[in-house]
Structures are given as C-alpha cells and as structure tokens.
C-alpha cells in the first residue's frame, strides 16, 4: 500500500501502519461494516488483504457504522428513514398546494390527509383521550377530592 492513507484528521501517514492505527481506533465500527460482507478483522492479512481493507475503508458508504462513528450528523442524512421523512414531507406539501389550487378554481377543497408515518402511528397508540370538553375548575376540584377520599378513606 504505497499510497497515502487519508480518511480524517490524524491519519495521514502512508501504508499499513496508518491503516492499522485507524482500524484499532475504530475497530467496532470497521468490524460491523466488514461483517456485512462476510469478513471480520480476523480475516485481515489472510483472506482479506490489507490493500483491500484500505480500499474498503476509503470507499465506505455514508450509511455505514464507520461513517456514523466518524460523523453521526452527516451519516444520518444517508439513511433510508431520513429520505422517507423528506419524501413524506414533500408529498404533504404537494397535497396542500393542490388543495389551494383547487380553491383558486372556485371548488371547496378537502383538507388533504397527511402521508402516513409509521413512527407517528406508534407514538399515537399510547395516547388516550377522555371526554371532549375541558372540565370547569370547580368540577375538577370536586372530582379530585372524591378520588382522594376513595383512596385514603
């Protein structure tokens, strides 16, 4: 590996020594990424040459464990979930624009339904609503007093 190994600050030396130092510092993330392809760090120098490991790390995908460890904020932009969130937001905005255009044409538009978001559905399952109108403060005080008496006798 005669070329200079440069991934991030602090790893500018050439060759296997720099690569070995980098892998040592980021061993869990590198191994997690290697395991996607059927390798572990034990394979380095045997069935996985050092040169191949260097190429693998230099060309690591933005959604990899190593990319997340090196730059978590940037790595999150490369996830399918982030893309799906953006697409759902675009869908909703286009539906709103479409409804507004219909209103300009004289038709009364329906409020567009939001694109389903599974992560919100999970959050809403825990929410329980009771009643429909707020309780006047005097009635709330009476109710709380009744509950306190029931509990403490």
C-alpha positions, 0 to 999 in steps of 0.5 A: 500500500504505497499510497497515502492513507487519508480518511480524517484528521490524524491519519495521514501517514502512508501504508499499513501502519496508518491503516492499522492505527485507524482500524484499532481506533475504530475497530467496532465500527470497521468490524460491523461494516466488514461483517456485512460482507462476510469478513471480520478483522480476523480475516485481515492479512489472510483472506482479506488483504490489507490493500483491500481493507484500505480500499474498503475503508476509503470507499465506505458508504455514508450509511455505514457504522464507520461513517456514523462513528466518524460523523453521526450528523452527516451519516444520518442524512444517508439513511433510508428513514431520513429520505422517507421523512423528506419524501413524506414531507414533500408529498404533504406539501404537494397535497396542500398546494393542490388543495389551494389550487383547487380553491383558486378554481372556485371548488371547496377543497378537502383538507388533504390527509397527511402521508402516513408515518409509521413512527407517528402511528406508534407514538399515537397508540399510547395516547388516550383521550377522555371526554371532549370538553375541558372540565370547569375548575370547580368540577375538577376540584370536586372530582379530585377530592372524591378520588382522594377520599376513595383512596385514603378513606 
